[in-house]
Amino acid sequence: MEASWRQVASGRGRARGRATAAPSSGNGVHLRGAGGGREKGSVGAAGLGPIPGGAATPAAAELMSQKKFEEIKKANQAAAKKLVEEHLNSSSEEEGDEDFEGKRGKIVANTFITYTTQTDGDVRELERTKQYVNEAFQAGAMTCLICIASVKRNQAVWSCSGCFCIFHMPCIQKWAKDSQFLVSSPLTDDDFGKRDYPWPCPKCRFEYKRSDIPSRYYCYCGKVEDPPLDPWLVPHSCGQVCERDFKPPCGHKCLLLCHPGPCPPCPKMVTTTCYCKKAKPIPRRCSAKEWSCHLPCGRKLLCGQHKCENPCHAGSCPPCPRVSRQKCVCGKQVAERSCASPLWHCDQVCGKTLPCGNHTCEQVCHVGACGECPRSGKRFCPCQKSKFSLPCTEDVPTCGDSCDKVLECGIHRCSQRCHRGPCETCRQEVEKHCRCGKHTKRMPCHKPYLCETKCVKLRDCQKHQCRRKCCPGNCPPCDQNCGRTLGCRNHKCPSVCHRGSCYPCPETVDVKCNCGNTKVTVPCGRERTTRPPKCKEQCSRPPTCHHTTQEKHRCHFGSCPPCHQPCRKVLEKCGHLCPAPCHDQALIKQTGRHQPSGPWEQPSEPAFIQTALPCPPCQVPIPMECLGKHEVSPLPCHTVGPYSCRRVCGRTLDCQNHTCMKECHKVTEIDSCTDKNKAGPECLQCEEGCSKSRPPGCPHPCVLPCHPGECPPCVQMLRVKCHCKITSLYVECRKITTADVNEKNLLSCCKNQCPKELPCGHRCKEMCHPGECPFNCNQKVKLRCPCKRIKKELQCNKVRENQISIECDITCKEMKRKASEIKEAEAKAALEEEKRRQQAELEAFENRLKGRRKKNRKRDEVAVELTLWQKYKYYLFPVCAVVVLVFAWYIAHGVD
């Protein structure tokens, strides 16, 4: 914003310079700006260019050029005259020198100081009036919010009685007429002009009647029409005593001269007492005549029991804050309640017997008598056509007539007989019009009919369509935001979308000087054309160079003047003082500047730029040690610093086996290290591998690079077979190489059962082990007697050593004997059967040889009669086997 102020100020200075120099020209007014140059160039080009058609003579061309030159000269003279008039009439013109401004400020201060010399003068109420008076005197402070332009001394103005904002008379007249037209435009021709629609103030929205549209120019107090311009008075003031009534009215009138803005608080002295009327009356300003003595109020509260304990205050006393036990309205319950609310209702039903003697009161906790029974007296039937006189214990019967009540649709009546409860919904089919009247449909009477047609009428903003479905014509106001850019060009209109011009921007902007101590408050948008106020303070900017002080000068925009003091800087490297003049803002020629292509092209960059130059180098010789601390040599002061002597470093590396082979370089010393020949972090890192011998049995090289001390234990994994040669195990190399025989056997064990077989045929029960398996098989085996009848479980090793044997007993021998006898009988029977079969086959063969003559003979003649054994031997074999097995089982269990 400072740059914009500087541009505005420089532009106005150039305009004044051109306008002042205009009368001195021989040919009239000539503006020496860029625009004037371009116009003259264009005239020359027009005069020297070829004439269309090629038939014009040089005299005709010169005449045409002279004519165009005269036209341009007249236009420049008119523009210069207008600029001079605007400059002379503008309220932004300087009001004199600084001494006059200081005197004017003292006069305004002395005018208002008398309001605060007496008791309890309110300074805050005076600030608003002082601000308006100062703005009236100050250059460029009064701005019309409608056109965002300065209010000049010789222009007719109008002041709002609500916010006291000042507007141009033509601007406010146009605003009022436009506002009334926009309000009355939706009306019909019959209503137009019959109602007195108000128009609002552009700033505070205070509404005025049609008759209040300003038509004449009055002073601030309204006494003088067309007040004359007087340089010794406030602009637009008549110079008489204001005499306007104070607000709020107190019976007195303003004693200031005709002034802008609100009247100050009433300065009259009156004698008044405090709020509670206990203190003695004292003289006070009329505007602050109400005061508190800060003693306890002491007035009786509404509860009638306690007094107000607050300090002396205005208005009614607050409710009593104490708590007491109070009965409800009906007296049935007692509760602790605030003393300020003695009347309260409980939630119990009254329950008292009504005068009829049949019913009880159903009201909840009430005051006074219960009243008559609601069912006593004459009562109407549900349709309200017949009246009955019945006891309160009997319900009113229906009259039997038709109900005839109007249904909810409002058109048809209920066709039912007199009934209790609500009437049914109207179900008659009618031809219905939609709400907008464009469509009809036959449908039940109780259902509303809304069509899907969207309203295309414009809303009150005359920009957006209604777009409401089935709109009856009363389109709602537009609910979209206006969003148009206001006249200030900084903000957008926050109001709802409307017609006509937007209200002026209500924001204000402070136009400050460079230091910010002096400011002018202007309406938003006016800050672009308002010149910053002059500041009387000294320039508080810090020096742009390294010096602590500079020449004293007043607050200003732009850069401060250059410094001409000696530099005397302490050089950072050597500590010597710089003998050269101050070179923080030296002017140097700019290199690589754009070269203009011709004399008509203006240079876009300056030929010299302002920059800070470094101090010249110091030449004092200083002894300096090399980086590796091999030698000491003298160097110039400006080149003092670590340097390399080009020798080999030669420091012992961290591996303690090699030395650094780099060229002389910087080495950071470590405080805890006492060895001066030890390598630092900048030295080379040994990249060779470790060449130390490995422990016996370790086939791996050391994984570390070259290092001091012993090598770390080998942590690589070795793949070994377990004792049973089935599982592969991975064991750290260091465990194998450092273990004894027992530990090695333990490391080579896979922790599984040995898979080898013992001589007995069973699997070894031991865990994976080296060597032969021990013959200690304890597995149970079954051992039987020779006849296989007796069975026992014994350990395998005892059986293999022939330590135990099982012999047959008497039962076994008896069973063996019986079995042999059965076998002999079976063998004998089988032999006899075989003989009979062979004999039968022989006879059958002989019969076949004799021929078929004896074919019809009975076969029973040659058939042999079978014995009982031959007939039933196939059934006896399984029965005998079962009997033998049962007998053997019995004998075996009996022996055990």
Secondary structure, DSSP 4 states (H G I P E B T S, - for coil): -HHHHHHHHHHHHHHHHHHHHGGGSTTS----SHHHHHHHHHHHHHHHSPPTTS---HHHHHHHHHHHHHHHHHHHHHHHHHHHHHHHH-TTS--S-HHHHHHHHHHHHHHHHTTSSSTT--HHHHHHHHHHHHHHHSTT--EETTTTEE--TTS-EEE-TTT--EEEHHHHHHHHHHHHHHHHTTS-TTTTTTS---EE-TTT--EE-GGGS--S-B-SSS-SBSPPP-TTS-TT---SB--PBPSS--S-B--SBS-SSPPPPP--EEEE--TTS-SPPEEEEGGG------SB--PBPTTSS-B--SBS-SSSPPPP--EEEEE-SSSS-EEEEETT------S-B--PBPTTSS-B---BS-SS---S-TT-SEEE-TTSS-EEE--TTSPPPP-SSB---B-TTSSSB--SBS-SSPPPPP--EEEEE-TTSS-EEEEETTS-----PBP--B-TTSSSB---BT--S-PPPP-SB---B-TTSSSB--SBS-SSPPPPP--EEEEE-SSSSSEEEEETTGGGTPPPPP--SBP-PPPSSS-S-----B--SSPPPPP-SB--PBPTTT-PBP-SBP-TTEEEEPSSPPPPSSTTSPPSS-SEEEEPPPPPPP--EEEEE-TTSS-EEEEEGGG-S------B--PBPTTSSSB--SBS---PPPTT---TTB--TTSPPP-SBP-PPPPTT--SPPSSBS-SSSPPPP-PEEEEE-TTSS-EEEEEHHHHHT--HHHHHHHT--SSB--PBPTTSPBP-SBS-SSSPP-----EEEEE-TTS--EEEEEHHHHHTT-------HHHHHHHHHHHHHHHHHHHHHHHHHHHHHHHHHHHHHHHHT-STTTTS-GGGTPPPPPHHHHHHHHHHHHHHHHHHHHHHHHHHHH-
